[in-house]
């Protein structure tokens, strides 16, 4: 087996970061290799169209925001997760 992918999903403020940090600490304490990543990536979060929607609720086309999110996920899979 090459590795194990653990995905933590949940609403904002539901404790995902806390659980991820606890898992990462457990792996490190047991001398097990661990890579931690988050999606959406900062590339998506820092896009001015996404920021304008998240910060101000301004979104001329919600489908475009959805496409940006889907592209970010696919890029993250192809460039980070799949190579690992």
Residue frames as a rotation matrix with the C-alpha (Angstrom) as fourth column:
UNK 1
0.583 0.812 0.000 0.00
0.812 -0.583 0.000 0.00
0.000 0.000 -1.000 0.00
UNK 2
-0.202 -0.678 0.706 1.40
0.654 -0.630 -0.418 3.39
0.729 0.378 0.571 -1.00
UNK 3
-0.976 -0.128 0.177 -0.48
-0.024 -0.743 -0.669 5.43
0.218 -0.657 0.721 1.54
UNK 4
-0.287 0.901 -0.326 -3.71
0.954 0.239 -0.180 6.39
-0.084 -0.362 -0.928 3.15
UNK 5
-0.751 0.157 0.642 -5.84
0.083 -0.941 0.327 9.40
0.655 0.299 0.694 2.31
UNK 6
-0.372 0.646 -0.666 -7.92
0.898 0.070 -0.434 10.77
-0.234 -0.760 -0.607 5.15
UNK 7
-0.582 0.284 0.762 -10.43
0.263 -0.821 0.507 13.44
0.770 0.495 0.403 4.15
UNK 8
-0.599 0.404 -0.691 -12.01
0.696 -0.164 -0.699 15.60
-0.396 -0.900 -0.183 6.84
UNK 9
-0.610 0.492 0.621 -15.20
0.356 -0.530 0.769 17.32
0.708 0.691 0.148 5.70
UNK 10
-0.154 0.641 -0.752 -17.56
0.972 -0.040 -0.233 19.64
-0.179 -0.767 -0.617 7.49
UNK 11
0.696 0.512 0.503 -19.12
0.577 -0.816 0.033 23.06
0.428 0.267 -0.864 7.74
UNK 12
-0.187 -0.719 0.669 -17.12
0.023 -0.684 -0.729 26.15
0.982 -0.121 0.145 8.62
UNK 13
-0.253 -0.013 0.967 -16.47
-0.860 -0.455 -0.231 26.22
0.443 -0.891 0.104 12.34
UNK 14
0.735 0.646 -0.205 -17.27
-0.511 0.727 0.459 22.54
0.445 -0.233 0.864 12.84
UNK 15
0.614 -0.550 0.566 -13.81
-0.525 0.251 0.813 21.63
-0.590 -0.797 -0.134 14.16
UNK 16
0.968 -0.250 0.001 -12.09
0.156 0.598 -0.786 20.32
0.196 0.761 0.618 11.03
UNK 17
0.314 -0.910 0.272 -8.81
-0.427 -0.391 -0.815 22.11
0.848 0.140 -0.511 11.76
UNK 18
0.162 -0.204 0.966 -8.81
-0.977 0.107 0.186 20.81
-0.141 -0.973 -0.182 15.33
UNK 19
0.797 0.206 0.568 -9.31
-0.196 0.977 -0.080 17.23
-0.572 -0.048 0.819 14.16
UNK 20
0.839 -0.544 -0.011 -6.69
0.092 0.162 -0.982 17.58
0.536 0.823 0.186 11.41
UNK 21
0.143 -0.813 0.565 -4.17
-0.765 -0.453 -0.458 18.93
0.628 -0.366 -0.686 13.93
UNK 22
0.329 0.041 0.943 -4.91
-0.804 0.537 0.257 16.06
-0.496 -0.843 0.210 16.33
UNK 23
0.966 0.036 0.258 -4.48
0.102 0.859 -0.502 13.48
-0.240 0.511 0.826 13.56
UNK 24
0.606 -0.789 0.100 -1.24
-0.158 -0.243 -0.957 15.08
0.779 0.565 -0.272 12.39
UNK 25
0.083 -0.561 0.823 0.10
-0.974 -0.219 -0.051 15.09
0.209 -0.798 -0.565 15.96
UNK 26
0.642 0.214 0.737 -0.84
-0.457 0.878 0.143 11.41
-0.616 -0.428 0.661 16.40
UNK 27
0.946 -0.319 0.059 0.98
0.228 0.522 -0.822 10.42
0.231 0.791 0.567 13.20
UNK 28
0.316 -0.870 0.377 4.04
-0.439 -0.487 -0.755 12.45
0.841 0.073 -0.536 14.21
UNK 29
0.209 -0.188 0.960 4.04
-0.971 0.076 0.227 11.05
-0.116 -0.979 -0.166 17.78
UNK 30
0.660 0.104 0.744 3.99
-0.147 0.989 -0.008 7.53
-0.737 -0.104 0.668 16.31
UNK 31
-0.330 -0.919 -0.218 6.82
-0.346 -0.097 0.933 8.29
-0.878 0.383 -0.286 13.85
UNK 32
-0.006 0.426 0.905 4.53
0.802 0.542 -0.250 7.83
-0.597 0.724 -0.345 10.86
UNK 33
-0.923 -0.343 0.173 4.86
0.369 -0.667 0.647 9.93
-0.107 0.661 0.742 7.73
UNK 34
0.099 0.974 -0.202 2.10
0.828 -0.194 -0.527 12.47
-0.553 -0.115 -0.826 7.35
UNK 35
-0.895 -0.226 0.385 1.35
0.414 -0.742 0.527 15.08
0.166 0.631 0.758 4.70
UNK 36
-0.134 0.865 -0.484 -1.28
0.689 -0.269 -0.673 17.67
-0.712 -0.424 -0.560 5.51
UNK 37
-0.956 -0.073 0.286 -3.01
0.268 -0.622 0.736 19.72
0.124 0.780 0.614 2.85
UNK 38
-0.336 0.880 -0.335 -6.19
0.248 -0.261 -0.933 21.73
-0.909 -0.396 -0.131 2.56
UNK 39
-0.886 0.195 0.420 -8.63
0.397 -0.144 0.906 22.28
0.237 0.970 0.050 -0.22
UNK 40
0.888 -0.119 0.445 -9.75
0.374 -0.375 -0.848 24.74
0.268 0.919 -0.289 -1.45
UNK 41
-0.010 -0.991 -0.134 -6.22
0.996 0.002 -0.090 25.99
0.089 -0.134 0.987 -1.81
UNK 42
-0.103 -0.121 -0.987 -5.00
0.435 -0.898 0.065 29.51
-0.895 -0.422 0.145 -1.17
UNK 43
-0.963 -0.218 0.159 -4.95
0.225 -0.320 0.920 30.03
-0.150 0.922 0.357 -4.95
UNK 44
-0.301 0.936 0.182 -8.75
0.706 0.090 0.703 29.73
0.641 0.340 -0.688 -4.91
UNK 45
0.277 0.457 -0.845 -9.28
0.944 -0.291 0.152 31.58
-0.177 -0.840 -0.512 -1.62
UNK 46
-0.272 -0.507 -0.818 -7.18
0.387 -0.836 0.389 34.55
-0.881 -0.211 0.424 -2.77
UNK 47
-0.622 0.150 0.769 -8.81
0.760 -0.123 0.638 34.91
0.190 0.981 -0.038 -6.19
UNK 48
-0.979 0.180 -0.091 -10.38
-0.142 -0.937 -0.318 38.37
-0.143 -0.298 0.944 -6.25
UNK 49
-0.378 0.893 -0.244 -13.68
-0.515 0.016 0.857 37.03
0.769 0.450 0.454 -7.66
UNK 50
-0.022 0.312 -0.950 -13.94
0.572 0.783 0.244 34.49
0.820 -0.538 -0.196 -4.85
UNK 51
-0.776 -0.320 -0.544 -12.89
0.631 -0.412 -0.658 37.07
-0.014 -0.853 0.521 -2.21
UNK 52
-0.861 0.489 0.142 -15.49
-0.440 -0.855 0.274 39.52
0.255 0.173 0.951 -3.53
UNK 53
0.003 0.880 -0.475 -18.15
-0.195 0.467 0.863 36.84
0.981 0.090 0.173 -3.12
UNK 54
-0.050 -0.064 -0.997 -16.98
0.787 0.612 -0.078 35.63
0.615 -0.788 0.020 0.30
UNK 55
-0.786 -0.382 -0.486 -16.32
0.611 -0.604 -0.512 39.09
-0.098 -0.699 0.708 1.76
UNK 56
-0.861 0.376 -0.342 -19.05
-0.367 -0.926 -0.093 41.15
-0.351 0.045 0.935 0.11
UNK 57
-0.179 0.831 0.527 -21.62
0.252 0.557 -0.791 38.69
-0.951 -0.008 -0.309 -1.25
UNK 58
0.271 0.215 -0.938 -21.04
-0.748 -0.566 -0.346 40.04
-0.605 0.796 0.007 -4.75
UNK 59
-0.591 -0.414 0.692 -21.30
0.078 0.825 0.560 37.36
-0.803 0.385 -0.455 -7.41
UNK 60
-0.263 0.496 -0.828 -22.47
-0.883 -0.470 -0.001 38.16
-0.390 0.730 0.561 -10.94
UNK 61
0.324 0.327 -0.888 -22.37
-0.732 0.681 -0.016 34.46
0.599 0.655 0.460 -11.87
UNK 62
0.402 -0.109 0.909 -22.44
-0.793 0.455 0.405 31.70
-0.458 -0.884 0.096 -9.26
UNK 63
0.985 -0.049 0.168 -21.64
0.124 0.873 -0.472 29.09
-0.123 0.486 0.865 -11.92
UNK 64
0.496 -0.856 0.146 -18.28
-0.204 -0.277 -0.939 30.78
0.844 0.436 -0.312 -12.44
UNK 65
0.058 -0.433 0.900 -17.48
-0.992 -0.128 0.002 30.52
0.114 -0.892 -0.437 -8.74
UNK 66
0.701 0.269 0.661 -18.44
-0.399 0.916 0.050 26.83
-0.592 -0.299 0.749 -8.83
UNK 67
0.920 -0.392 -0.010 -16.19
0.174 0.432 -0.885 26.27
0.351 0.812 0.466 -11.85
UNK 68
0.197 -0.873 0.447 -13.28
-0.652 -0.457 -0.606 27.99
0.732 -0.172 -0.659 -10.08
UNK 69
0.202 -0.056 0.978 -13.82
-0.908 0.364 0.208 25.70
-0.368 -0.930 0.022 -7.07
UNK 70
0.913 0.171 0.370 -13.99
-0.040 0.941 -0.337 22.60
-0.406 0.293 0.866 -9.29
UNK 71
0.707 -0.707 0.005 -10.85
-0.036 -0.043 -0.998 23.65
0.706 0.706 -0.056 -11.18
UNK 72
0.089 -0.669 0.738 -9.02
-0.925 -0.330 -0.187 24.26
0.368 -0.666 -0.648 -7.90
UNK 73
0.488 0.155 0.859 -9.95
-0.606 0.768 0.206 20.78
-0.628 -0.621 0.469 -6.64
UNK 74
0.982 -0.108 0.156 -8.86
0.187 0.700 -0.689 19.09
-0.034 0.706 0.708 -9.87
UNK 75
0.474 -0.851 0.223 -5.57
-0.355 -0.417 -0.837 21.04
0.806 0.318 -0.500 -9.92
UNK 76
0.137 -0.368 0.920 -4.91
-0.990 -0.021 0.139 20.13
-0.031 -0.930 -0.367 -6.29
UNK 77
0.760 0.196 0.619 -5.56
-0.234 0.972 -0.021 16.45
-0.606 -0.128 0.785 -7.01
UNK 78
0.931 -0.345 0.120 -3.34
0.250 0.362 -0.898 16.41
0.267 0.866 0.424 -10.10
UNK 79
0.334 -0.859 0.388 -0.42
-0.231 -0.473 -0.850 18.39
0.914 0.194 -0.357 -8.70
UNK 80
-0.242 -0.429 0.870 -0.36
-0.920 -0.182 -0.346 17.40
0.307 -0.885 -0.351 -5.01
UNK 81
0.271 0.448 0.852 -2.47
-0.795 0.603 -0.064 14.42
-0.542 -0.660 0.520 -3.98
UNK 82
0.981 0.171 -0.096 -2.03
-0.194 0.780 -0.594 12.03
-0.027 0.602 0.798 -6.93
UNK 83
0.311 -0.930 -0.198 1.79
-0.400 0.061 -0.915 12.41
0.862 0.363 -0.353 -7.03
UNK 84
-0.239 -0.371 0.897 1.99
-0.970 0.043 -0.240 11.60
0.050 -0.928 -0.370 -3.30
